[in-house]
Amino acid sequence: MAIDKSFLIRSIQKKEEMIVAYCAFTNMPFVICDPETYNDQIWIFDTEAQLQEFAKPYTEKKILLRGIKYPNNRFLPFFSMLFTIGVNELVFVSEGGKELLELEELVRRPDFSKLPKEKQPIINAELQLTGLYFMQEASRPIPNEEKNLKDLEEELAANLVKARYIVPIELLEGPESDAEKLKNRQYRLPILKNKNGDVLQPLFTDPNELAKFNRENKFKALAIPFANLSKLMIPESKGYLLNPAGFHIAMPKELIEGLPKRFGVGTPAPVPVSAPEEVPTEEN
């Protein structure tokens, strides 16, 4: 028998603000796989005290959580973003207790199927979700042998190989059109440096993650399959950093070269590096 969630939905819509549990290791909402339903959940609270009570058992496990407040006018963008990270259930905690709500009961899943393929945004929900679970566990400050990483690493690796990525580029100045500059590779690739001074190249799973990096809107976005990432690697690069402002997973050159062999994946019909495909973003 279906349960009427209309009262819960109206109460959520009327909230002035909400507090979302974030993981300090990933800079993203803390994701839990429900042990009974296997739903991928995030938890939302009315008060800081409720969040702190929820965080206690995770603090004991060395998983650091913090609360991020969202005002009402940011609810819809936040809930819509959850589709890009594979979340399908929301847990709301209030003085009255705990209530569960399917994400699609609250907001409509974006449907890009009617857009031409070249206009459909890149969304790697499975990769985002497995990346979040992996980094939530891998970043715990405990000995590696005490971490439960084997299955998480295997799932993450499989999704890394299947994904298409967003690579940021900065077009060079000149009279040529953007299309001509892309075709002639008249662009620069941005770099990042870690605390050891190693050069890494930023890489993104979706337009939301790119937007965190592209706040000044100076970069264009290219769609690249995993098999072609090595072709866009500059000589001094040690690899890529996936979602630098999110779960920030390092993808060293050895990983990029080794994973296709590990999973028996050949080179697909690639997007030519000499004329990469432009990816639609929220600004396009």
C-alpha positions in Angstrom: 0.0 0.0 0.0 1.4 3.4 -1.1 2.1 5.9 1.7 0.9 9.5 1.1 4.1 11.7 1.4 2.3 14.9 0.4 2.4 16.3 4.0 6.1 15.6 4.3 6.8 17.1 0.9 4.9 20.3 1.8 6.7 20.6 5.1 10.1 20.3 3.3 9.1 23.0 0.8 8.2 25.4 3.6 11.4 24.9 5.6 13.5 28.1 5.9 16.7 26.1 5.8 18.1 22.6 6.2 21.4 21.1 7.4 23.0 18.5 5.2 25.6 16.0 6.5 28.8 16.4 4.5 31.9 14.3 4.6 35.0 16.3 5.3 37.1 13.9 3.2 35.1 14.4 0.0 33.6 17.9 0.4 30.4 16.3 -0.8 27.2 15.0 0.9 27.9 12.0 3.1 26.4 9.0 1.4 25.1 5.8 3.2 24.0 2.6 1.6 21.0 1.4 3.7 21.9 -2.2 4.8 18.3 -3.4 4.3 17.1 -1.7 1.2 20.5 -0.9 -0.4 19.2 2.6 -1.2 21.9 5.3 -1.4 20.9 7.9 1.1 21.9 11.3 2.3 20.8 12.7 5.7 19.2 16.1 6.3 18.6 17.7 9.7 16.7 20.6 11.2 19.3 21.4 13.9 23.0 21.2 14.5 22.3 19.1 17.7 20.6 16.4 15.6 23.5 16.3 13.2 26.0 16.0 16.0 24.1 13.1 17.5 24.1 11.4 14.1 27.8 12.0 13.6 28.9 10.4 16.9 29.3 6.8 15.7 31.0 7.9 12.6 33.5 10.1 14.5 34.4 6.9 16.5 35.1 5.3 13.1 37.3 8.3 12.2 34.9 9.5 9.6 34.7 13.3 9.9 31.3 14.9 9.2 30.2 18.5 9.1 26.9 20.3 8.5 26.3 22.5 5.5 23.3 24.8 5.7 21.1 25.4 2.7 18.5 28.2 2.6 15.2 27.5 1.0 16.1 29.2 -2.3 18.9 26.6 -2.8 16.8 23.5 -2.1 15.9 22.8 -5.7 19.4 23.1 -7.2 20.8 21.0 -4.4 18.2 18.2 -4.7 18.6 18.2 -8.5 22.4 17.9 -8.1 21.9 14.6 -6.2 20.9 12.8 -9.4 24.4 13.4 -10.7 25.9 11.5 -7.7 23.6 8.6 -7.8 21.6 9.3 -4.6 18.1 7.9 -4.6 16.8 8.5 -1.1 16.6 11.3 1.4 16.4 10.9 5.2 14.9 13.9 7.0 15.5 14.1 10.8 13.4 16.5 12.9 12.0 16.7 16.4 9.3 14.3 15.3 11.8 11.6 14.3 13.2 10.2 11.0 11.3 10.2 7.7 12.4 8.7 4.3 11.6 10.1 0.9 12.6 8.9 -2.5 14.4 11.7 -4.4 12.1 11.4 -7.4 9.1 11.9 -5.1 10.4 15.4 -4.3 12.0 16.5 -7.6 11.7 15.4 -11.2 14.7 13.6 -12.7 16.1 15.7 -15.6 15.3 14.0 -18.9 17.9 14.7 -21.6 16.8 11.9 -23.9 15.1 14.2 -26.4 18.2 16.3 -26.9 20.7 15.5 -29.7 23.4 13.3 -28.3 26.0 16.0 -28.7 23.9 18.3 -26.6 23.3 15.9 -23.7 25.4 16.7 -20.6 27.9 14.2 -19.4 26.7 12.6 -16.1 28.7 9.9 -14.5 26.4 9.1 -11.6 27.8 5.6 -11.0 31.3 6.8 -11.0 30.5 9.7 -8.6 28.7 7.4 -6.2 31.5 4.7 -6.1 34.1 7.5 -5.9 32.3 8.9 -2.8 32.0 5.6 -1.1 35.7 4.8 -1.9 37.1 8.1 -0.6 34.8 8.1 2.5 36.6 4.8 3.5 40.0 5.4 2.0 40.5 8.7 3.7 39.9 7.5 7.3 43.1 8.1 9.3 43.6 4.4 10.3 45.9 1.7 9.1 45.1 0.6 5.5 44.7 -3.0 6.6 41.7 -1.9 8.8 39.9 -0.3 5.8 37.3 -2.2 3.8 38.6 -1.2 0.3 38.8 -4.2 -1.9 35.3 -4.3 -3.2 35.0 -0.5 -3.3 38.3 -0.2 -5.3 37.1 -2.9 -7.8 33.8 -1.1 -8.4 35.5 2.3 -8.7 38.1 1.0 -11.2 35.4 -0.5 -13.4 33.4 2.7 -13.5 36.6 4.8 -14.2 37.2 2.8 -17.4 33.5 3.0 -18.6 33.2 6.8 -18.1 33.6 9.7 -20.5 35.1 12.8 -18.8 35.2 16.5 -19.1 38.6 18.1 -19.7 38.9 21.8 -19.3 40.8 23.8 -22.0 41.6 27.5 -22.4 41.4 28.6 -26.0 44.3 30.8 -27.2 43.6 34.3 -28.4 43.4 34.8 -32.2 41.0 35.6 -35.1 40.1 32.0 -35.7 36.7 30.6 -34.6 36.4 28.4 -31.5 35.8 25.4 -33.8 39.0 26.2 -35.8 41.0 26.5 -32.6 39.7 23.2 -31.4 40.5 21.5 -34.7 44.0 23.0 -34.7 44.6 22.3 -31.0 45.0 26.0 -30.3 44.4 25.7 -26.6 46.1 25.4 -23.2 45.5 22.7 -20.6 45.3 23.9 -17.0 47.4 22.2 -14.4 47.4 21.8 -10.6 50.3 21.1 -8.2 50.0 19.0 -5.1 51.9 19.6 -1.9 54.9 17.7 -3.3 55.1 19.9 -6.4 53.9 17.2 -8.7 51.9 18.4 -11.7 48.4 17.0 -12.2 45.7 17.9 -14.7 42.1 18.6 -13.5 39.4 16.2 -14.8 35.7 16.2 -14.1 32.7 13.8 -14.0 30.0 16.3 -14.8 29.2 20.0 -15.4 28.5 20.7 -11.7 32.0 19.6 -10.8 33.5 21.6 -13.7 31.6 24.7 -12.6 33.4 24.7 -9.2 36.7 25.0 -11.0 35.5 27.3 -13.8 34.1 30.1 -11.6 35.5 32.8 -14.0 34.1 31.0 -17.0 37.5 31.0 -18.8 37.5 27.3 -19.8 35.8 25.4 -22.5 34.8 21.8 -21.9 35.8 18.7 -24.0 34.3 15.2 -23.8 37.0 12.5 -23.7 36.6 8.7 -23.2 38.9 7.1 -20.7 41.0 5.5 -23.4 42.0 8.9 -24.8 43.0 10.6 -21.5 46.7 9.7 -22.0 46.7 11.5 -25.3 45.8 14.8 -23.6 48.5 14.4 -20.9 51.2 17.0 -21.0 54.8 15.8 -20.7 55.4 16.9 -17.1 52.0 15.6 -15.9 51.9 12.8 -13.3 48.3 12.1 -14.2 44.9 13.6 -13.5 43.0 14.8 -10.4 39.4 13.8 -10.7 36.9 16.4 -9.3 39.5 18.6 -7.4 36.8 20.4 -5.4 34.9 17.2 -4.7 36.2 13.8 -3.8 39.6 14.6 -5.5 40.7 11.2 -6.6 44.2 11.0 -8.0 44.5 9.1 -11.3 48.3 8.6 -11.9 49.6 7.9 -15.4 50.2 4.2 -14.4 46.6 3.8 -13.5 45.4 5.3 -16.8 47.6 3.0 -18.8 46.9 -0.1 -16.7 43.2 -0.2 -16.1 42.1 -0.9 -19.7 44.4 -4.0 -19.7 43.1 -5.1 -16.4 39.4 -5.0 -17.5 40.1 -6.2 -21.1 38.9 -2.9 -22.6 40.2 -2.0 -26.0 40.4 1.5 -27.4 36.9 2.6 -28.5 36.1 4.6 -31.5 37.5 7.8 -30.0 36.6 11.4 -30.0 39.6 12.6 -32.1 42.0 14.6 -30.0 42.7 16.8 -32.9 39.1 17.9 -33.0 37.6 17.2 -29.6 33.9 17.3 -28.9 32.6 20.3 -27.0 30.5 19.5 -23.9 27.3 21.5 -23.0 27.5 23.1 -19.6 25.1 25.2 -17.7 26.6 28.3 -19.2 26.3 27.1 -22.9 
